[in-house]
Amino acid sequence: MSGMLDGKVALVTGGRGGVGRAVCERFEHEGADVYAADLSAGGSLANAEGAPGTFVALDVTSEDAAVAAMEQVESDHGRLDILVNAAGIEIEHTIEETTLDDWNRIFAINVTGTFLTSKHALPLLRRSDGASIINFGSYDGFIADPQLAAYCATKGAVHALTKAMACDHGPDGIRVNAVCPGYVDTPMLQSFFQESGDIDSLQQAVRDVHPLRTFGTPTDVANLVNWLASDEARYASGQLWVLDGGLSAQVQQMSL
Ligand SMILES: NC(=O)c1ccc[n+]([C@@H]2O[C@H](COP(=O)([O-])OP(=O)(O)OC[C@H]3O[C@@H](n4cnc5c(N)ncnc54)[C@H](O)[C@@H]3O)[C@@H](O)[C@H]2O)c1
């Protein structure tokens, strides 16, 4: 334990998913008390055994559930230092193929979920000496992948919301940032690959298009989230931190 988050109290939504679990694990390793908030104790990985953090049942689309989760944190600790809004889903469609129900569902989880959890965490975050909110955007909020129209729209909304929250709550000592990953090897990415007939070739093609010739791991993302959550990042706020192996830095590759 290196103690970067010693004594801090953290809540991570989607805390039992691919990225969320890695974040909870790193936070615990750094000395934080961690709540892993998710729909189920297993989350996207299904297996709850040995998962880091105290599990809290939280559907981020429900205001009552957000209030109840914060009441639990308040009764246990009286304050919150770190909120990570990592709950999210992806829908692989063009807008023509997207039903209104799917559109509303992805906005309810990715955008409204970030709004509701943050809104009800703010009174507890104000009691912290160094509060940090970390939202999950995506490189898809800057540049589009084909067939992810609604997802791209939600991530663009999270980027704008992040900046607005940083402006409004910075004077209370609350920093707000978004981490914007590229391809990260989690159940979400695996379900994206499963849409293809030849998963191995697609995975290799995706690796090859990155300047670093690989996609990211949940641990790579947790390293950045951990820094943003820590007091070392005391002057970092209102920013969209892209972590994508250089993917968005290059023009599309061609053989010359
Ligand atoms: N994996 C990637 O390549 C990638 C890239 C860019 C951004 N992201 C973002 O990172 C975040 C984490 O993604 P991941 O790859 O770990 O996905 P994941 O599917 O492994 O985990 C997402 C978690 O969110 C939970 N969740 C879904 N709906 C919920 C709800 N209504 N309430 C509470 N929890 C809910 C799921 O149960 C799951 O455990 C997401 O916001 C995602 O959009 C992921």
Ligand as a Chemical Component Dictionary entry (heavy atoms), coordinates in Angstrom:
data_LIG
# 
_chem_comp.id                   LIG 
_chem_comp.type                 NON-POLYMER 
_chem_comp.pdbx_formal_charge   0 
_chem_comp.three_letter_code    LIG 
# 
loop_
_chem_comp_atom.comp_id 
_chem_comp_atom.atom_id 
_chem_comp_atom.alt_atom_id 
_chem_comp_atom.type_symbol 
_chem_comp_atom.charge 
_chem_comp_atom.model_Cartn_x 
_chem_comp_atom.model_Cartn_y 
_chem_comp_atom.model_Cartn_z 
_chem_comp_atom.pdbx_ordinal 
LIG N1  N1  N 0  -14.232 -0.498 -22.332 1  
LIG C1  C1  C 0  -13.984 0.487  -23.164 2  
LIG O1  O1  O 0  -13.357 0.288  -24.218 3  
LIG C2  C2  C 0  -14.405 1.892  -22.826 4  
LIG C3  C3  C 0  -13.944 2.939  -23.650 5  
LIG C4  C4  C 0  -14.327 4.239  -23.362 6  
LIG C5  C5  C 0  -15.143 4.512  -22.280 7  
LIG N2  N2  N 1  -15.581 3.476  -21.503 8  
LIG C6  C6  C 0  -16.463 3.832  -20.388 9  
LIG O2  O2  O 0  -15.912 3.320  -19.186 10 
LIG C7  C7  C 0  -16.980 3.059  -18.261 11 
LIG C8  C8  C 0  -16.822 1.635  -17.718 12 
LIG O3  O3  O 0  -16.956 0.731  -18.801 13 
LIG P1  P1  P 0  -16.469 -0.786 -18.745 14 
LIG O4  O4  O 0  -15.688 -1.038 -19.974 15 
LIG O5  O5  O -1 -15.921 -1.104 -17.407 16 
LIG O6  O6  O 0  -17.884 -1.488 -18.958 17 
LIG P2  P2  P 0  -18.498 -2.781 -18.235 18 
LIG O7  O7  O 0  -19.651 -3.173 -19.073 19 
LIG O8  O8  O 0  -17.440 -3.788 -17.931 20 
LIG O9  O9  O 0  -18.986 -2.184 -16.831 21 
LIG C9  C9  C 0  -20.053 -1.274 -16.728 22 
LIG C10 C10 C 0  -20.731 -1.518 -15.388 23 
LIG O10 O10 O 0  -21.817 -0.577 -15.298 24 
LIG C11 C11 C 0  -22.883 -1.269 -14.659 25 
LIG N3  N3  N 0  -24.173 -0.646 -14.991 26 
LIG C12 C12 C 0  -24.873 -0.685 -16.148 27 
LIG N4  N4  N 0  -26.051 -0.057 -15.997 28 
LIG C13 C13 C 0  -26.087 0.406  -14.721 29 
LIG C14 C14 C 0  -27.035 1.120  -13.958 30 
LIG N5  N5  N 0  -28.233 1.490  -14.482 31 
LIG N6  N6  N 0  -26.744 1.428  -12.676 32 
LIG C15 C15 C 0  -25.564 1.051  -12.127 33 
LIG N7  N7  N 0  -24.623 0.355  -12.787 34 
LIG C16 C16 C 0  -24.895 0.037  -14.078 35 
LIG C17 C17 C 0  -22.818 -2.698 -15.197 36 
LIG O11 O11 O 0  -23.509 -3.611 -14.331 37 
LIG C18 C18 C 0  -21.320 -2.938 -15.240 38 
LIG O12 O12 O 0  -20.840 -3.574 -14.074 39 
LIG C19 C19 C 0  -18.283 3.263  -19.044 40 
LIG O13 O13 O 0  -18.807 4.537  -18.765 41 
LIG C20 C20 C 0  -17.838 3.194  -20.484 42 
LIG O14 O14 O 0  -18.695 3.909  -21.346 43 
LIG C21 C21 C 0  -15.237 2.180  -21.742 44 
# 
loop_
_chem_comp_bond.comp_id 
_chem_comp_bond.atom_id_1 
_chem_comp_bond.atom_id_2 
_chem_comp_bond.value_order 
_chem_comp_bond.pdbx_ordinal 
LIG N1  C1  SING 1  
LIG C1  O1  DOUB 2  
LIG C1  C2  SING 3  
LIG C2  C3  SING 4  
LIG C2  C21 DOUB 5  
LIG C3  C4  DOUB 6  
LIG C4  C5  SING 7  
LIG C5  N2  DOUB 8  
LIG N2  C6  SING 9  
LIG N2  C21 SING 10 
LIG C6  O2  SING 11 
LIG C6  C20 SING 12 
LIG O2  C7  SING 13 
LIG C7  C8  SING 14 
LIG C7  C19 SING 15 
LIG C8  O3  SING 16 
LIG O3  P1  SING 17 
LIG P1  O4  DOUB 18 
LIG P1  O5  SING 19 
LIG P1  O6  SING 20 
LIG O6  P2  SING 21 
LIG P2  O7  DOUB 22 
LIG P2  O8  SING 23 
LIG P2  O9  SING 24 
LIG O9  C9  SING 25 
LIG C9  C10 SING 26 
LIG C10 O10 SING 27 
LIG C10 C18 SING 28 
LIG O10 C11 SING 29 
LIG C11 N3  SING 30 
LIG C11 C17 SING 31 
LIG N3  C12 SING 32 
LIG N3  C16 SING 33 
LIG C12 N4  DOUB 34 
LIG N4  C13 SING 35 
LIG C13 C14 SING 36 
LIG C13 C16 DOUB 37 
LIG C14 N5  SING 38 
LIG C14 N6  DOUB 39 
LIG N6  C15 SING 40 
LIG C15 N7  DOUB 41 
LIG N7  C16 SING 42 
LIG C17 O11 SING 43 
LIG C17 C18 SING 44 
LIG C18 O12 SING 45 
LIG C19 O13 SING 46 
LIG C19 C20 SING 47 
LIG C20 O14 SING 48 
# 
